[in-house]
Structure formats: structure tokens, C-alpha cells
């Protein structure tokens, strides 16, 4: 059984493994022509599930979600840790460290979201959309869209989360697919909706942050990139390939913002280098160090033509209790101080903590040819609903009208 599982994973990984050497060769040629990053934009995509229950059930999966009172207690502890690390660690702009909290739509509970929205109001983590569906049987497009729109509108109207392009525009959101199966990419499991990407586009998704998912079968061949879908959005896995975003391009939404997917050759077995897969997961089993940070940066994920802005998107499961020290506790605090100190001492880069929305805005600014400190562009296009109506810096107002990204919502007649 173990051998069969390994063989299935290897077979499922062949498409991206075959592409990996070509990506590495092309990346080497690109980096030789650049001086390396001067700005590193760090985004943490937290699969935020306070109801997660690690106890196995009779079917071999995980147990049913924990009761609401237990979830509230867990969230209380989380918020306490978020405030503590936010006060202790600031980036080179003075922005506190925080996560982007992708909350599962199928587990909506108003008191939990009220508390999470209050944390966002403090500047300690923006809320976006996560969804597990098609678990027991394949989902339908109609059901998927209904759940997505209902949750989107609850977040926007009840909690003032998410963002808008204009004051009265549709709520916009970033997305992470539960069980990695974006656009039915897991061979029909954990989704069932081939047209998922089209529905995401219609309902206001500006970026997907699910990838990488390796070694899961849902991992597509296109790796280490910010890109747009290269196939019709109503097809299964339209994100399996597509053009990378570059200065002056005109991408359509949602864009795909991946995290690093690399082989880490630092380990030795009997004195021989032995590769380990590095996929940007924050866990206690793989402690992050300064050399790990360099490896993430070596993926050189960014907008082509703006090589000095490198985007490092990592992910975690915030309520895997054993991982919390490495995700939001003392281990993460020590790691971030080490990175910030190294950047200060060497002058090689400045570190910027960014939410998914802020990272998207920085990508948009890079596409439009802007340079310098990406901190300037945190609210370049999308602004949080809970801050809409406040004044916008003059320089941001002036550049918004020239943006190249097509923010038109296809075939959408929804009003919020």
C-alpha cells in the first residue's frame, strides 16, 4: 500500500518534475542579467480553520469540526499570539507581521468572523476566502457559485472584510482551494467543477494563492511564477499553463500567485546531497532559517521586468497546534528578526510584510511600470472595504487610472 501511494504521487508529479529543469535553466539566464532583489514581499496564506480536528474518523480521514465554543477558545489564543508577534516584529516600512486568513466558507460562524474582522481592523491580518467542497461527491457549478457568493457577501456586508475596486463595486477576494483541488485539478476529487475558474472570475476573485500543492496530484506544470490562465476559464485546470505577468502586460483575473517550489539540496545522507522538496509550507518539521529564506528568494517569483521585487508566498495551517510556534509564535519571531537583521546588515534587500490584497496591488503597480519601494503601492488598486471612504494618497489616485490589468468581471450581473 505504501509503495502504491508513493508511485501514484510520483506519477502525478511527472508533469511539473519534467518542467523543473527547464525552469531552472531559464531562471539562471534571467538572474545573471539582474543584480538580485532589493525588495522581498512576504505573504503568508493561512488556511485558517479553527474547527480543524486532527482526530481520525472511521473512514481514515479527520474528525468532524470542533464545537463552536472550542473554536472560539482557539481563536482567542490565536488572536493573542497575533497581537504579540505584530507588536514584536515590524518590517522595513514599520508594518506589523500578519497573515492573510483564508477562512473556509463551509464553516461560517458569525461570532468567529466578528472576532477575525476585529483583528483585521487592528492591521493584524486580512480575511479572504477558502473553501472545501466536492468532498463526499462532486460538487456542481450552481452549488459552488451559490456558496461562494453567499459567503463573499456575508464577509463584505456583515463584517466589512474583503476589498473593492470602487466604493460601490463588487466585493473582490483572494482564494485558496481546500484540499488543493483548484479547478478540478485533483482528478475529480475534492471539487468536481471544471468551470471553477470562470466562476471565480465572475464573482470577483482577483488572485488565487492555492499553489504550490506538490507533491499532491493537483500540482500543475507551471511553477514559481505569477501568471494568468492560458486556457479557457471554463475548462478543467485552465491554470496548468499560461503567460507570466510582465511589465506592460494586460492580464485578466484571477491571476495565479504561486509560492516557491524547489529542491533543497542542503541535506546529506552518507555524505551525499539528498534533495528535499521545498514548497513554502511553514511547519514544525521543517524549521525555517536564513538559508531557507534565501532558497525561497531563489525561486525569483515576480513580475518580469521588475526583478528587484521578489514575491515570497508561503502557506500554513494555522490550527495545526504543533506548528503554531513556527507559524505565529516564538520560532517565527526569531526567524523574522534574523531575516530583518540580515537585510539591515548587508543592505541586500528590504523585507515587506504584505497581505494577499497588498501583494496583488504591488503586482499591479509593477505591471504598470512603477518602481522603488513597493510599500507605496499597498492600496494601489484594491482597498479594504472597512477603510473605503477614507482619503487615498494623491500619488496613488494619479496612477490608478492607467493600470493595465483588466478588472472587468466577465458575465456577471451580481450586485452587492
N, C-alpha and C positions, 0 to 999 in steps of 0.2 A: 504493500500500500504506500509506504513512504517513497519507494523508488518510482512508483507510478505518478505520485504527486510532483516529485522533482522533474520527471520527464515532461509532464504537462506544462509546468512553469517554464521549462526551457523551450519547449515548442512555442508557447505563447509569447516568449520574449524574442524569438528569432527576428521578427521584423525590425525592432529597434536595435538589437545587437548587430545586425547586418549593416545598419546605417552608422553605427557608432564610429568605426574607423574613419569613414569619410567625413563625418562631422569633425572629428579630432584633427584631421589633416587640414581641412578648410579653416578651422579655428586657429591653428598655428600660423597659417599665412596671414590671417587677419590681425592677429596680435603682434606679429613682427612689425607691422606698419603703424602700430599705435604705441603710445607711451604708458599704457596701463590706466586703470581707473583713478580718478581723483575724487569721485563721489560714489559711495556704496549705499544703495537704498535697500533697507532691510524690512521685509514684510513677513509677519507670522500669520499664516492661515490656520486658525484654530478650529478643528472640528469639535464644536462646543456642545457637548451632550451631558448635562448634569444628571440625566436619568440613566446614564450608562451603567449596566450591571454586568460585572465580569464573571458572575457565577454561571456555569454552563447549564443549559437546559437538557431535556431528554433527547432532543434531536442533535445534540452536539454543538449547537450554537450558543449564543449568550442569552441570559435570562431576560425576562420582561423588565421594562423600565422600572426604576425605583419609585416609591411613592412620593407624592409632591412635597411632603414635609421634609423628607430626607434630601430631596433635590434642593430645597430652599436652604437647608443647613450647609450643603456642599457649596452652593453658590455664595453664601455668606463668607465661607472660608476663602473661596476664590477671590472675591472682591477685596477682602482684607489683604491677600497677597498681592493683588494687582495694584492696590494703593501703595503698598510698601515698596515694591520694586519701581513703581512710577516715580516715587519721591526720591529713591536712591540713585536712579540711573537716568541721565539725560543725554541726548545725542549732541552732536556738534552745533545744532541750532537751539538747544535748550528744550527740545521736545521730549516729553517723558516716554519711556519704553511702554509699549502696549501691544496687544494682539488685535487682529480682526476676528471677531467672534461669529463664526458661521453657525447659526442656531438652526436645528432641524425643524422644518415646517410641520412635520407629522407629530411633533411633541410640544406643540404650542401650549403655553400656560401663562395667562396674563400676569400673575404676580412675579413669575420668574423674569419675564421680559420687562416689566416695570423696573425691576432692580438692575437688569443689564443695561437698560436705557439710561438709568441714573448714573451708572458707571461711565457710559459714553459721554454724558453731559459734563463729566469731570475731565474729559480728554484722555480717558484711560482704556479705550478700546471701542471701535465702531462695530455695529451689528450688521451682518449680512446674512444671506440665505444658504442653507444647507438642506438637503432632502434625501431621505432613503425611501425608495419606492420600488414596486415590482419585486418585492422580496418573496412573497408566497406564490405569486403568479404574475405574469407580465402585466404591466400597467397599460392603460390606454391613453392616447393623446388628450382626450377630453378630461379624464380624471386628473392627469398630470397638470394640465393647464389650470383647472379649477382650484386645485390645492395650492399651486404656485401663486395665483392671483389673490386668493383669499389671504394667504399669509403675507404676501407683499403689502396688501392694503392695510392689514392689521398692524404691521410694523410701522407703516407710514402714518396712519391716522390715529391709532391708539397710543403709539409710543414715540412718534416723531423720529423714528430711525430711517435709514436709507438716505438717498440723496435725490436731487433733481437737477436737470439742466437749466430750467427756468422756474420762476416762482410758482407757476401753476401747471408745470409739466408733469408727465407721468413719473411716478417713483422709479428710480433706477437702482440696480443692485448688482453686486458680485455674487457668484455662485460657486459652490463646491458640491459635487455629486456624492451622495452616500455610496459606500462600497465601490467607489472609483468608476462606476459603470456609465460614464458620461456618454450621452447619445447612443445608448445601447451597445457600448463597445466591449462588453464582457460576455460576448457570445449568447446574448439573450437573457442573461441572469441579471437580477437587481435593477431592472429598468423595463425593457420591452417597448420603448417608444423610439422608433427610428427617427422621427421628426423632432426630437427633443431640442436640438439646437435652434431650429426655426421657432419653436415655442418660446425658448429663452429670449430670442431676439425680439419677438413680438411683445413680450411682457416687460421689457426694459432691462434685460441683463446686459451690462456693459463689458464684463470680463468674467471668464471662467478661470478659477485657480485650482482645479482638481489635480492637475498633473504636476510632477510625475506620479505614476501609480505602479511602476515596476517594483517588484517582479510580478505583479498581478497581470493577468492576461489582457486587461483593458489598456495597458500601455501602448500608445500609438508610436509609429516610427519617428515622427518629428520630435526632436528633443532639444533642450537647452535653448529656448527661443521665446520671443514674444511675437506672435504671428496671428494671422487670420485664417479662418477655414478656407481650404482650397477647393471644396466640393459643395454642391448644393446643400443648403442647410436642412432640407427635408430628407436627406439620405442618412443612413446609419454611419456613424463616425465620420462626419464631414471634416473633422479636425485632424484626420490621420496625416494630412499634409496640407501645405499652404504657404503663401509668401510671408517671409519675415517682415515685420514693420521696419520702416526706414525713414529717414528724414525726407519730407516731401511726399510721402505715400498718402493714399486715401483709403484707409481700411474701413471696413464695415464691422458692426458689432454683432455678437460679442467677440472681443479679442481673446486669445488664449495666452495667459501669462503663466509660464511653467517655472518650476523650481529646478535646481541642479540635478542632473542625473549623470553620474560619473563613476569611474572605477578608482577606488582608493588603494594605492599600491604601498602604503606605509607599513603594513603588517608583514611579518616574516614567519615562515614555517620551515624549520630546519635550515635557517639562513637564506631561504629562497623567498623573494617577494611573492605575496599571496593576495590577490585582489579581493576587496570587499566592496559591495555595491553601496554607493553614497547617493541617497535620494532626497536629502534635505529633511529627513524626519528627526524631530527632537525627541529623544528617548533617553532613559537612564542607561540603557545597554550600550549606547554609542555616545559617550561624553563628547561634547563639543569643545575644541581647543582652538588656539590661534591658527594652528596648521589646518584644522578643519575649515575655519573661516577662509583661509587662503584658497582651499580647494573649491569651496562654493563660488568664490570670486572667479576662479579659473574657468568656470562654465561660460563666463563672458556673456551673460544674458542681458540683452538691452536692445535699444533701437539702433539699427545700422546707420552709421554716420554720426553717432553720438557715443563713441566708445568710452568716453570718460565718465559716463553714467552707467554703472553696473547694478542690475536689479537682482537681489538675492531673496527669493521667495521660499520660505521654509514652512513646514506644517507640523502640527502636533494634535494629539487628542487630549484636551485639557483635563479630562476627568479619568484618565488612566492614573490612578493615585500614585503608583510607584514612579511615574515620570514627572510629577509636579515640581520637584526640586530642580530638574533640568529644564523645565518649561517656564516657570514663573517664580521659582524660589531661589535659594542661595547659590546653587550651581550656575544658574543663568545670570544672576547678578555678578558673580565673579567673572564669568566669561565675557560679559559685555564691558565691564571695566577694563579687562585685559585688552580687548579689541580697541576701545576708545583710547587707552593709554598708548597702544602701539601706533595708532594713527597720529596722535599728537607728537610722539617722539620722532617718528620717521618722516612725517609730512607727506606720506604716500597717498593718503585718502582722508576724506571726512565721512563719517557714518551718519546716516539719516534714518530714523525710525519712521516708517510710513504705513498707514492702513492701506487696504486694497484700493479704496477710493483715491487716496492721495497718490499711490503708485500709478494708478491709471491716469490721473491728472498730469503727473510728471512725464509719463509716456506720451501723452497728447502734446505737451509742450515741446518735448524733444522732436516729435514728428513735425511740428511747426517751425523747427529750426532754432528754438531757444537754447541757450547755453548758460554757463555759470552755475550758481548754486540752485539745485532742484528744490530746495526749501521754498523758494519764491513761488513755486507753482503748485503748492498743495491744494489750492482751491481753484485751479486754472479753469476747469470746466464744470465739474460736478461739485455741488455744495451740499453739506448735510442739511436735511430738512429742518432739524432743530435749530439751525442757525440762519435759515433763509429769512431775508428781511433785514439782516444786519448789513452794514456797509461793506463793500468789497474794495480792496486796494485799487487805486487808479490804474496802475500798470497792468493789473490782471484784466480789468474791464477793457482796456485798449487792445489786448491781444486775443481776446476770446473770439471776436467776430471773424478772425482769419483762420480758424482751426480747420485742418484738413480732414479730420475724422468725420465720417458720415454718421450723424446721430439720429437719422431718420428711423423711426420704428416701423418695420415692414408690416403691412396688412393689419394694423392694429386700430381698433375702434374703441378701445377702453378709455374710460375716464375715471379719474380718482377724485 
